[in-house]
C-alpha cells in the first residue's frame, strides 16, 4: 500500500485532508486565548507500508518531484573526540545543521513548505521570524522560484537580515518582538492569500523538522538515549519527537529517546509551564540566544504533551553559560555555532551533573545554526584583538 498522509488535530484527534488553506484545527483553534500557545495544532499522520530503499523524503507528505534542487538534510553527525574526553561521555555526538544551505535547521521546514507550494501552484510565502526561519525561507524560496515576504523584529541580527536580502526576499522590519511580527504576518497572508510558513501555525513546519530524527537513526543505526534540543517555541522539539514516533510506528525502533528541552533563563516560558502545568503568565524574553527568544511558545502545548508522554524534561541555563558553551564548542570541537545552538551543550553540561546521566549513554546535541549568523553575540566572550603590529619585535614570543 502506497503511503497515505492526513492531518490530525493534536487536541481533539479529528482527521482532515491536507489542504493549502488549512493550518489549525477549525474546532480547537476557536478556544485560543491571547497570550497562550496556539490551540489545535495539526500533525501529519501516515498510513501504509514503507517503500523499498526508502529515505526521509518518502516519509514527507509531498511527492519527491516537487522538492527544489537544493541539498537540504543529511547533515553530519560529529564524534567530537576532545569534547568526549573533557566531559567523560564517550558516546557524545553533535548533529551539525550549520551545514544546511542557509546554515540553520530551519531549512528542513522551509524545504517541505516550498515543495508543498510547488505542488499546489502557490507563488508567495510569508513568514515571521527572529532571523533564521526568514533567511531559510528566503534561500529555499530562491531555489524554488517563490516570492518570499518576511516580517522580522527590528532587533533581529544584521547578518540574518543581509542573508534574507541577498536571497532576494522582501524584508519588512516590525516595531516590536517576534510575537508582533507573527501577528502582522498572519494579517498579511489573510489579505494576500499567500502561504504562511509561520512556525507551528503551519503544520508542515513541524513535519519538515522530523527528518533529523530519521537521519540520526540512519547514522547511528539505533536510537540515542538522550537528545538535547535548544528550545524557543518548541517546534524543533515537536518535530524530533514526530520523527522518532514515525520510526517506532514502522517498527524500526522500540523506544523514544529521552528528549531534553533547553531554554535560556532569560526566555524560560516553556520551562515555567512544564514546571507549573500551565501558561498563565509569560516572562518577556531578552536572551542573547535570539533564535530561542520567545515570549509565548506557539508550540507549547504540543511540546509539553510530548515531553510528558515520553519522559522528557526541560531545563534552563544562564546566558553566561550559553556563551561559554559556544566558545568551548568552537575552541574544543571546531564547531562555531550561534548562541541558541550552544544552549544544547550548556544544557547537557548542566544535566550531566544534576540529572545523573549515565556516562555510557548515547547523547546527541542538536546544533541548529551557524555562529556566523550572530557575530555580535559571539564577540561578547572571545578575547579582544591586540593592537596592530609592524614586526616580530612587537609580538611576545
ABEGO torsion letter per residue (X at the ends): XBBBBBBBBAAAGBBBBBBAABABBAAAAAABBBGBBBBGBBBBBBBEBBBBGBBAAAABABBAAABBBBBBEGBBBBBBAAAAAAAGBAABBBBBAAABAAGBAAAAAAAAAAAAAAAAGBABBBBBBAGAAAAAAAAAAAAAGBBBBBBBBAABBAAAAAAAAAAGBBBBBBBEBAAAAAAAAAAAAAAAGBBBABBGABAAAAAAAAAAAAAAAAAAGBBBABBBBBBBAGAAAAAAAAAAAAAAAAGABABBBBBBBBBBAABAAAAAAAAAGBBABBBBBABABAAABBABBAAAAAAAAAAAAAGBBBBBBBAAAAAAAAAAAAAAAGBBBBAAAAAAAAAAAAAAAAAGBBAABBBBBBBABBAAABAAAAAAABBBBBBBBABAAABBX
